[in-house]
């Protein structure tokens, strides 16, 4: 089974460039997750032959949003996570299948100056509770733009980004907590020393210069890790400031 995920930074814009259709045709994933779709259900004009689709849109138009395409119809689909004080930002979709849960998430950015860090910490705790609860029933495959570079190997300039959003001690510690709760970072498990990135700033030709971050992940329940045969970062795919990531399981 091939699974893929991509922060498209606007699904309509990325689709109009031909990149989404080309990726789906070439890779033919069984499940495809999108983040930062930036669209409402009534704005969905593109078609995805062979797939069921599920959307979670933000209340604010043109902001956030997630979507999952799946060849096999899931047993159930739920949206968002439990907990107090979470605005309607369309950040999580959970699909239940016979043998696993698939969770697509677009994790909140802590923003410049870490102005949203407190909320990010609250969100991370509730998301972890959600995953742990699911994991008690069936193994979990968790994917998306997780907005954190976990270790120094996961970004080009760790020293100068130490206190920036996505590489703060607090955000990295929450990812460590998640792994300690019984989960594995698939790419880093298979490729402990490989340097690859999934996001590049649009500024200063960062992608051309190889100045990037690995902030898009597939995380699986520990007991599923032996079934993961490959983990991919498709850094040759354009259309967004992120590239797709994937696993074969």
C-alpha positions as CSV (number, residue, x, y, z in Angstrom):
1,X,0.0,0.0,0.0
2,X,1.3,3.4,-1.0
3,X,0.4,6.5,1.1
4,X,1.3,10.1,0.3
5,X,0.8,13.5,1.9
6,X,1.4,17.1,0.6
7,X,0.9,20.6,1.8
8,X,-0.2,22.1,-1.4
9,X,-0.4,25.7,-0.1
10,X,-3.7,26.2,-1.9
11,X,-5.2,23.1,-3.7
12,X,-6.8,25.1,-6.5
13,X,-3.5,26.9,-7.3
14,X,-1.4,23.8,-7.2
15,X,-3.9,21.8,-9.2
16,X,-4.0,24.5,-11.9
17,X,-0.3,24.1,-12.4
18,X,-0.9,20.4,-13.3
19,X,1.3,19.2,-10.5
20,X,-1.4,17.4,-8.4
21,X,-2.8,15.4,-11.4
22,X,0.7,14.5,-12.5
23,X,1.7,13.3,-9.1
24,X,-1.5,11.2,-8.6
25,X,-1.1,9.7,-12.1
26,X,2.6,8.9,-11.6
27,X,2.5,7.6,-8.0
28,X,-1.0,6.3,-7.8
29,X,-1.3,6.4,-4.0
30,X,-3.9,4.4,-2.2
31,X,-4.5,7.3,0.1
32,X,-3.5,10.9,-0.6
33,X,-3.6,13.5,2.2
34,X,-3.5,17.3,1.5
35,X,-2.9,20.1,3.9
36,X,-3.4,23.9,3.5
37,X,-6.1,23.4,0.9
38,X,-7.4,26.9,1.5
39,X,-10.9,26.2,0.1
40,X,-14.5,25.6,1.0
41,X,-16.4,22.5,-0.2
42,X,-18.4,24.5,-2.8
43,X,-15.1,25.6,-4.4
44,X,-14.1,22.1,-5.2
45,X,-14.4,21.9,-9.0
46,X,-11.6,19.5,-9.8
47,X,-12.2,15.7,-10.0
48,X,-10.3,12.8,-8.6
49,X,-11.3,9.7,-10.6
50,X,-11.1,6.5,-8.6
51,X,-11.1,8.2,-5.2
52,X,-13.5,9.0,-2.4
53,X,-12.7,12.4,-0.9
54,X,-13.2,14.0,2.5
55,X,-12.7,17.7,3.3
56,X,-12.3,19.7,6.5
57,X,-12.4,23.4,5.7
58,X,-11.6,26.3,8.0
59,X,-14.3,28.7,9.0
60,X,-12.1,31.5,7.7
61,X,-12.1,31.4,3.9
62,X,-8.7,30.9,2.1
63,X,-7.1,29.6,5.2
64,X,-5.8,26.2,6.5
65,X,-7.9,23.2,5.6
66,X,-7.3,19.5,5.0
67,X,-8.5,16.8,2.5
68,X,-8.0,13.1,2.1
69,X,-8.4,11.0,-1.1
70,X,-8.8,7.3,-0.7
71,X,-9.4,4.4,-3.0
72,X,-11.0,2.3,-0.4
73,X,-14.1,3.7,1.4
74,X,-13.3,4.0,5.1
75,X,-15.5,2.5,7.9
76,X,-15.9,5.9,9.4
77,X,-14.6,9.5,9.1
78,X,-14.3,12.1,11.9
79,X,-13.1,15.7,11.9
80,X,-11.0,17.7,14.3
81,X,-9.9,16.7,17.8
82,X,-11.5,16.8,21.3
83,X,-10.5,19.6,23.7
84,X,-11.4,23.1,24.7
85,X,-10.6,26.2,22.9
86,X,-9.8,24.9,19.4
87,X,-11.0,27.3,16.7
88,X,-12.7,25.9,13.5
89,X,-9.6,25.7,11.3
90,X,-10.1,22.4,9.5
91,X,-6.9,20.9,10.7
92,X,-7.6,17.2,11.3
93,X,-9.3,14.3,9.4
94,X,-9.4,10.8,10.9
95,X,-10.3,7.8,8.7
96,X,-10.9,4.4,10.2
97,X,-10.1,1.2,8.2
98,X,-10.3,-2.5,9.1
99,X,-6.7,-2.6,10.3
100,X,-5.6,0.9,11.1
101,X,-6.5,4.6,11.5
102,X,-5.3,7.2,9.1
103,X,-4.9,10.7,10.5
104,X,-4.2,13.7,8.3
105,X,-3.2,16.9,10.2
106,X,-2.1,20.5,9.5
107,X,-0.4,21.4,12.7
108,X,-0.8,25.1,13.8
109,X,2.2,27.3,13.1
110,X,3.6,29.1,16.2
111,X,4.1,32.3,14.1
112,X,6.8,34.9,14.1
113,X,8.0,35.7,17.6
114,X,6.3,32.4,18.8
115,X,3.1,34.4,19.4
116,X,1.0,31.3,19.0
117,X,3.2,28.9,20.9
118,X,1.0,28.6,23.9
119,X,-1.9,27.5,21.7
120,X,0.4,25.2,19.7
121,X,1.4,23.4,22.9
122,X,-2.3,23.0,23.9
123,X,-3.1,21.7,20.4
124,X,-0.2,19.2,20.5
125,X,-1.3,17.8,23.8
126,X,-4.9,17.2,22.6
127,X,-3.6,15.8,19.3
128,X,-1.4,13.3,21.1
129,X,-4.3,12.2,23.3
130,X,-6.3,11.6,20.2
131,X,-3.6,9.5,18.6
132,X,-2.9,7.5,21.8
133,X,-6.7,6.8,22.2
134,X,-6.9,5.5,18.6
135,X,-3.8,3.4,19.1
136,X,-5.4,1.6,21.9
137,X,-7.9,0.2,19.4
138,X,-5.9,-0.1,16.1
139,X,-2.5,1.0,14.9
140,X,-2.3,4.6,13.7
141,X,-0.7,6.2,10.6
142,X,-0.4,9.9,11.3
143,X,0.7,12.3,8.5
144,X,0.8,15.9,7.4
145,X,2.6,19.2,7.8
146,X,3.6,18.9,11.4
147,X,5.4,22.3,11.4
148,X,8.4,21.1,13.3
149,X,12.0,20.1,12.4
150,X,12.6,17.6,15.1
151,X,16.4,17.5,15.1
152,X,19.3,19.6,13.8
153,X,19.7,17.2,10.8
154,X,16.1,18.2,9.8
155,X,16.9,21.8,8.7
156,X,19.8,23.6,7.0
157,X,20.6,26.2,9.6
158,X,19.8,24.9,13.1
159,X,21.9,27.5,15.0
160,X,20.3,30.6,13.5
161,X,16.8,29.1,13.8
162,X,17.0,27.9,17.4
163,X,14.2,30.2,18.7
164,X,12.2,30.4,15.5
165,X,8.8,28.8,14.9
166,X,9.2,25.2,13.9
167,X,12.5,24.7,15.7
168,X,11.8,26.0,19.2
169,X,12.8,23.8,22.1
170,X,9.1,23.5,23.1
171,X,7.9,22.3,19.7
172,X,10.7,19.8,19.4
173,X,10.0,18.5,22.9
174,X,6.3,17.9,22.0
175,X,7.4,15.8,19.0
176,X,9.7,13.8,21.3
177,X,6.7,13.3,23.6
178,X,4.7,11.9,20.8
179,X,7.4,9.4,19.8
180,X,7.8,8.4,23.5
181,X,4.0,7.7,23.5
182,X,4.5,4.8,21.2
183,X,5.1,6.2,17.7
184,X,7.9,6.2,15.1
185,X,9.1,8.8,12.6
186,X,9.2,6.6,9.5
187,X,11.7,8.5,7.4
188,X,14.2,8.9,10.2
189,X,13.9,5.3,11.3
190,X,14.8,4.1,7.8
191,X,17.3,6.9,7.0
192,X,18.9,8.0,10.3
193,X,21.6,10.0,8.6
194,X,20.0,11.2,5.4
195,X,19.5,14.9,4.9
196,X,16.4,15.7,2.9
197,X,13.9,18.6,3.2
198,X,10.2,18.9,2.4
199,X,9.7,22.7,2.8
200,X,11.6,25.7,1.5
201,X,10.9,29.4,1.9
202,X,9.9,31.3,-1.2
203,X,12.4,34.0,-0.2
204,X,16.0,34.3,-1.4
205,X,15.8,31.3,-3.7
206,X,15.9,28.9,-0.7
207,X,15.0,25.8,-2.7
208,X,17.5,26.5,-5.4
209,X,20.2,26.9,-2.7
210,X,19.1,23.8,-0.8
211,X,18.1,25.8,2.3
212,X,15.1,23.8,3.6
213,X,13.4,22.1,6.5
214,X,11.9,18.6,7.0
215,X,8.6,19.4,8.5
216,X,6.3,16.9,6.7
217,X,6.1,13.5,8.2
218,X,4.6,10.0,8.3
219,X,4.5,8.8,11.9
220,X,3.2,5.3,12.7
221,X,2.4,3.3,15.7
222,X,5.6,1.5,16.9
223,X,4.1,-1.9,16.1
224,X,3.5,-0.9,12.5
225,X,7.1,0.2,11.9
226,X,8.3,-3.3,10.8
227,X,5.7,-3.2,8.0
228,X,7.0,0.1,6.6
229,X,9.1,-0.9,3.5
230,X,10.0,2.6,2.2
231,X,9.7,6.2,3.2
232,X,9.9,8.9,0.4
233,X,10.5,12.6,0.2
234,X,9.6,13.7,-3.3
235,X,11.8,16.7,-3.5
236,X,11.7,16.7,-7.3
237,X,8.0,17.7,-7.2
238,X,7.1,21.3,-7.5
239,X,3.9,23.3,-7.3
240,X,4.1,24.4,-3.7
241,X,6.6,25.5,-1.1
242,X,6.4,22.0,0.2
243,X,7.0,18.7,-1.6
244,X,5.0,15.5,-1.1
245,X,6.2,12.8,1.3
246,X,5.1,9.1,1.4
247,X,5.5,5.6,2.6
248,X,5.0,2.1,1.3
249,X,3.6,-0.2,4.0
